[in-house]
Each structure stands twice: as C-alpha cells, then as structure tokens.
Amino acid sequence: MTDGDAVTTGARLDTSVAHNARVWNYWIGGRDNYEVDQRVGEHVAGMFPVIREVARADREFLARAVRFLTAGQGIRQFLDVGTGLPTVENTHEIAQRLAPESRVVYVDNDPIVLVHARSLLTSSPEGVTDYVDADVHDPDTILRRAADTLDLERPVALMLLGILNFVLDTGEALDIVRHLMAALPSGSHLVLTHPTTDAGVGGAGNVAAMEFWNAHATPPITARSRAEIASFLHDVDGLDLVEPGLVPCSQWRAEPGATPVPQFGAVAVKR
C-alpha cells in the first residue's frame, strides 16, 4: 500500500445487519463475515441456490479478464471500483504475477473493506497497489484520487464487477460509466459484471431473492435485464465489445461447456 493515510481502522462497523461484502465473502468461502451474514446468506441461497455459483463465477471471470488484459492487451493499470473484501487471486496479485510493474487502485466505501485493506493488499516491489475510500456515486472523487497512482493519459482497465447493481437508477448507472470512461484514453478497457433477471440464464429467481435481501440486508441491490446491462456498453461513446461479447460471466473465454449463471460479464475496449 502507498496510501497508508487513507486506510485507517477507525471506520465504524455495523455487525447487527447483514452486509453485501461480508455475505459475498461467505458465499465464496471466506472468513470475514459474521453470524448475521451467514444467516442471511443461507436464506438467500435457499431461495436462489445458484447464488454460490454466481459468486464463484464472478471471481473466476475477474481472473480470466485480468489475465487477458495483462498478458494479451498489455494493460498495466487497473482501476477496480467496488472491490469488496480482499480474498485470494485479487486483481493486483494476478496482474503483478504476469507484469510486476502493474499499478492497481482499489475503490470501495465499505467500512469493513476499509478495515482489511491495509493488512491484505500488498504490492510487488516494481508495482503499486493502492486503496481509495470513495463511493461509486462520486466518479469525480474516484478519478481525482486514482490519478495519484495511475497515469490517466495511459490505458487503464476500469473494473466494474458487481457494483452497478448497487446504483438503483439505471440512468444514473449509465452516467457513471460514461463519466469514468470519458476520463480514460484510447486503449482503455471496461470490465463489467452484473446480475440479471433474464429467465434464459436462470435469472427469474433473482427477483424474490433481491426483495428478501433489500428487506433484511444492506445496501439495497437490483438486477437488470440483458438489454439494460448492454446499455452500459453500447450507449457509452467509443466502446467496442471484445469477443465473445456480453455473455454469462461463467462462459466468458471459459472452457467449453461452462454452465451459464444469471450474471452477465463483458469486456470492451475504448477506440
């Protein structure tokens, strides 16, 4: 970490209500969660059994995407917004294994993520790993703080994995993507995952599961149709989808026969 002053352990944690970062951590087998998170996580999994597969698929998509960008596209800068709790095979670990000089900025405003960031996020000697405490609803702050570590005149991979679903208004979510990508140069990439309600990939169960979540946990969340998710890619100037386009994240550049999950994933490059 280079931004030690920004990462403190004074954030106030509320362990009486389930929180997304901790429940997600529970679903992927992590230890940074509490009984309330486990209880809500089990209930949601009972309603929507595929959720654990979604969590694992999202994590595996991240690994494939970062490898593709680092080894295949020469990307050496990553802006990972809504990183969640650090686990294994984080963005910086994958990128710096392939290119030790890679620079990675994580962005989150979750107190429990803030608490863990200093102790769990490290860097290769040649690269930099930093953490910014900022909200996805405030792209100006994200860009200003990220510029302390990243050269925004060189290509950056903007990682928005499972974060736009916390921006409940689709128009606002689209504006955030546009704002962030407009600040990045040609050759930058957008990496996106988002839960869906599309029945064709098993998303119908997301509706009731998210209603339960929003009544019993925080922060509120929404799933979207494939067309709505596609707008974050097609309605942003200058983006071209990388093959295979917008697909279930479990199937993006995965082994043949991978099972679809109700979470779309895509990578796009800025012309």
C-alpha positions as CSV (number, residue, x, y, z in Angstrom):
1,M,0.0,0.0,0.0
2,T,1.2,3.5,-0.7
3,D,-1.9,5.4,0.5
4,G,-1.5,4.5,4.2
5,D,-3.1,7.7,5.5
6,A,-6.3,6.9,3.6
7,V,-6.7,3.5,5.1
8,T,-7.5,3.6,8.8
9,T,-9.1,1.2,11.2
10,G,-11.4,3.7,12.7
11,A,-14.4,3.0,10.5
12,R,-17.5,2.0,12.4
13,L,-18.8,-1.4,11.5
14,D,-22.4,-2.5,12.0
15,T,-22.5,-6.2,12.6
16,S,-26.2,-6.3,13.5
17,V,-27.3,-6.2,9.9
18,A,-26.0,-8.4,7.0
19,H,-23.8,-6.6,4.6
20,N,-23.2,-7.4,1.0
21,A,-19.4,-7.5,1.2
22,R,-19.4,-10.0,4.1
23,V,-22.2,-12.1,2.7
24,W,-20.4,-12.3,-0.7
25,N,-17.3,-13.3,1.3
26,Y,-19.3,-16.0,3.0
27,W,-20.6,-17.4,-0.4
28,I,-17.1,-17.7,-1.8
29,G,-15.8,-19.5,1.4
30,G,-14.1,-16.5,3.1
31,R,-13.8,-15.9,6.8
32,D,-14.5,-12.2,7.0
33,N,-18.2,-12.5,7.9
34,Y,-20.5,-12.7,10.9
35,E,-23.4,-14.9,12.0
36,V,-25.9,-12.4,10.7
37,D,-24.2,-12.5,7.3
38,Q,-24.2,-16.3,7.3
39,R,-27.8,-16.5,8.3
40,V,-29.0,-14.1,5.5
41,G,-26.6,-15.8,3.0
42,E,-28.1,-19.2,3.8
43,H,-31.6,-17.9,3.4
44,V,-30.9,-16.2,0.1
45,A,-29.1,-19.4,-1.1
46,G,-32.2,-21.4,-0.1
47,M,-34.3,-19.2,-2.2
48,F,-31.8,-18.9,-5.1
49,P,-29.4,-21.9,-4.9
50,V,-27.3,-20.8,-7.8
51,I,-26.0,-17.7,-5.9
52,R,-22.9,-19.5,-4.7
53,E,-22.1,-20.5,-8.3
54,V,-22.7,-16.9,-9.3
55,A,-20.2,-15.7,-6.6
56,R,-17.6,-18.2,-7.7
57,A,-18.2,-17.5,-11.4
58,D,-17.8,-13.7,-10.9
59,R,-14.4,-14.3,-9.2
60,E,-13.2,-16.6,-11.9
61,F,-14.3,-14.1,-14.6
62,L,-12.2,-11.5,-12.9
63,A,-9.1,-13.7,-13.0
64,R,-9.7,-14.5,-16.7
65,A,-10.3,-10.9,-17.6
66,V,-7.2,-9.6,-15.8
67,R,-5.0,-12.3,-17.4
68,F,-6.5,-11.4,-20.8
69,L,-5.8,-7.7,-20.3
70,T,-2.4,-8.1,-18.8
71,A,-0.9,-10.8,-21.0
72,G,-2.9,-10.2,-24.2
73,Q,-3.6,-6.5,-24.3
74,G,-0.5,-5.0,-22.5
75,I,-2.6,-3.3,-19.8
76,R,-0.5,-2.2,-16.8
77,Q,-3.0,-0.1,-14.9
78,F,-6.2,-1.2,-13.2
79,L,-9.0,0.9,-11.5
80,D,-11.1,-1.7,-9.6
81,V,-14.2,0.0,-8.3
82,G,-16.3,-1.8,-5.7
83,T,-13.5,-4.3,-5.0
84,G,-15.2,-5.9,-1.9
85,L,-13.3,-7.8,0.7
86,P,-9.8,-8.9,-0.3
87,T,-9.6,-12.7,-0.8
88,V,-7.3,-14.7,-2.9
89,E,-6.4,-14.0,-6.5
90,N,-7.2,-10.3,-6.3
91,T,-6.7,-8.1,-9.3
92,H,-3.2,-6.9,-8.2
93,E,-2.0,-10.4,-7.5
94,I,-2.9,-11.7,-10.9
95,A,-1.7,-8.6,-12.8
96,Q,1.6,-8.3,-10.9
97,R,2.3,-12.0,-11.3
98,L,2.2,-11.5,-15.1
99,A,3.6,-8.0,-15.1
100,P,5.2,-7.0,-11.8
101,E,5.2,-3.3,-12.8
102,S,1.4,-3.2,-12.9
103,R,-0.3,-0.4,-10.9
104,V,-3.7,-1.2,-9.3
105,V,-6.1,1.1,-7.5
106,Y,-9.0,-0.4,-5.5
107,V,-12.0,1.7,-4.7
108,D,-14.7,1.0,-2.1
109,N,-16.5,2.9,0.6
110,D,-17.5,-0.1,2.8
111,P,-16.1,0.2,6.3
112,I,-15.2,-3.5,6.6
113,V,-13.3,-3.4,3.3
114,L,-11.5,-0.3,4.6
115,V,-10.5,-2.1,7.7
116,H,-9.0,-5.0,5.8
117,A,-7.4,-3.1,3.0
118,R,-4.1,-2.1,4.7
119,S,-3.4,-5.6,6.0
120,L,-4.4,-7.6,3.0
121,L,-3.5,-5.5,0.0
122,T,0.2,-5.7,-0.8
123,S,2.3,-5.0,-3.9
124,S,5.2,-6.3,-5.9
125,P,8.3,-4.1,-5.5
126,E,8.1,-3.0,-9.1
127,G,4.4,-2.1,-9.0
128,V,1.9,-0.2,-6.8
129,T,-1.3,-1.3,-5.1
130,D,-3.4,1.5,-3.6
131,Y,-6.8,1.9,-2.0
132,V,-9.2,4.8,-2.3
133,D,-12.1,5.3,0.1
134,A,-14.8,6.6,-2.3
135,D,-18.3,5.9,-3.5
136,V,-19.3,4.8,-7.0
137,H,-21.9,7.5,-7.0
138,D,-19.0,10.1,-6.9
139,P,-16.9,9.4,-10.1
140,D,-15.1,12.8,-9.8
141,T,-13.6,11.8,-6.5
142,I,-12.7,8.3,-7.8
143,L,-10.8,9.8,-10.8
144,R,-9.1,12.5,-8.7
145,R,-7.8,10.1,-6.1
146,A,-6.9,7.4,-8.7
147,A,-4.8,9.9,-10.5
148,D,-2.4,10.0,-7.5
149,T,-1.3,6.4,-8.5
150,L,-2.4,5.9,-12.1
151,D,-1.4,7.8,-15.2
152,L,-4.8,8.6,-16.7
153,E,-3.1,9.5,-20.0
154,R,-2.1,5.9,-20.5
155,P,-4.6,3.0,-20.9
156,V,-6.5,1.9,-17.8
157,A,-8.7,-1.1,-17.2
158,L,-11.8,0.1,-15.4
159,M,-13.2,-2.8,-13.4
160,L,-16.9,-2.6,-12.5
161,L,-17.6,-6.1,-11.3
162,G,-20.9,-6.4,-9.4
163,I,-21.0,-2.7,-8.5
164,L,-23.5,-1.1,-10.8
165,N,-26.3,-3.2,-9.3
166,F,-25.9,-1.0,-6.2
167,V,-26.8,2.0,-8.3
168,L,-30.6,1.5,-8.4
169,D,-31.3,4.1,-11.1
170,T,-30.3,2.7,-14.5
171,G,-29.8,6.2,-16.0
172,E,-27.5,7.2,-13.1
173,A,-25.5,4.0,-13.5
174,L,-25.1,4.7,-17.2
175,D,-24.0,8.2,-16.4
176,I,-21.3,6.9,-14.0
177,V,-19.9,4.6,-16.7
178,R,-19.8,7.4,-19.2
179,H,-18.1,9.8,-16.8
180,L,-15.4,7.3,-15.8
181,M,-14.7,6.1,-19.3
182,A,-14.6,9.6,-20.7
183,A,-11.7,10.4,-18.5
184,L,-9.7,7.4,-19.8
185,P,-7.7,7.4,-23.1
186,S,-7.9,5.2,-26.2
187,G,-6.8,1.7,-25.5
188,S,-8.5,1.6,-22.1
189,H,-10.9,-1.2,-21.3
190,L,-14.2,-1.6,-19.4
191,V,-14.7,-4.8,-17.5
192,L,-18.2,-5.4,-16.3
193,T,-20.3,-8.0,-14.5
194,H,-24.0,-7.5,-13.4
195,P,-26.7,-9.8,-12.1
196,T,-29.7,-10.3,-14.4
197,T,-33.4,-11.1,-14.2
198,D,-33.3,-12.9,-17.6
199,A,-35.0,-16.2,-17.4
200,G,-33.0,-17.7,-20.2
201,V,-29.9,-17.8,-17.9
202,G,-31.8,-18.6,-14.7
203,G,-32.3,-15.0,-13.5
204,A,-36.0,-15.2,-12.7
205,G,-35.2,-16.2,-9.1
206,N,-33.2,-13.1,-8.6
207,V,-36.4,-11.1,-8.2
208,A,-37.6,-12.7,-5.0
209,A,-34.1,-13.2,-3.6
210,M,-33.3,-9.5,-4.0
211,E,-36.6,-8.5,-2.5
212,F,-35.6,-10.5,0.6
213,W,-32.2,-9.1,0.5
214,N,-33.4,-5.5,0.4
215,A,-35.7,-6.1,3.4
216,H,-33.0,-7.8,5.5
217,A,-29.6,-6.6,4.5
218,T,-27.7,-3.6,3.2
219,P,-27.0,-1.9,0.8
220,P,-30.0,-2.3,-1.5
221,I,-29.4,-4.0,-4.8
222,T,-31.1,-4.6,-8.2
223,A,-30.8,-7.0,-11.1
224,R,-31.4,-5.9,-14.7
225,S,-32.4,-7.3,-18.0
226,R,-29.8,-8.2,-20.6
227,A,-30.8,-5.1,-22.6
228,E,-30.3,-2.8,-19.6
229,I,-26.9,-4.2,-18.9
230,A,-26.0,-4.0,-22.6
231,S,-26.7,-0.2,-22.4
232,F,-23.7,0.2,-20.2
233,L,-21.6,-1.0,-23.1
234,H,-23.5,0.1,-26.2
235,D,-24.5,3.6,-25.0
236,V,-21.0,4.7,-24.0
237,D,-19.2,6.5,-26.8
238,G,-16.3,4.8,-28.3
239,L,-16.6,1.3,-26.8
240,D,-16.2,-1.9,-28.8
241,L,-17.0,-5.2,-27.3
242,V,-14.3,-7.8,-27.1
243,E,-15.3,-11.3,-28.2
244,P,-17.5,-13.2,-27.1
245,G,-19.4,-10.0,-26.1
246,L,-22.0,-9.8,-23.3
247,V,-22.5,-13.4,-22.0
248,P,-23.0,-15.1,-18.7
249,C,-19.7,-14.4,-16.9
250,S,-19.1,-18.1,-16.3
251,Q,-18.9,-18.5,-20.1
252,W,-16.7,-15.5,-21.0
253,R,-13.5,-17.0,-22.5
254,A,-14.1,-20.1,-20.3
255,E,-13.6,-23.8,-21.1
256,P,-16.2,-25.2,-23.5
257,G,-19.4,-26.5,-21.8
258,A,-19.3,-24.0,-18.9
259,T,-22.7,-23.7,-17.3
260,P,-24.4,-20.3,-17.6
261,V,-25.2,-18.3,-14.5
262,P,-27.6,-15.3,-14.1
263,Q,-24.8,-12.8,-14.1
264,F,-23.6,-11.2,-17.3
265,G,-20.0,-10.3,-18.0
266,A,-18.2,-8.4,-20.7
267,V,-15.0,-6.6,-21.7
268,A,-15.0,-3.7,-24.0
269,V,-12.1,-1.6,-25.4
270,K,-12.2,2.2,-26.0
271,R,-11.3,3.2,-29.5
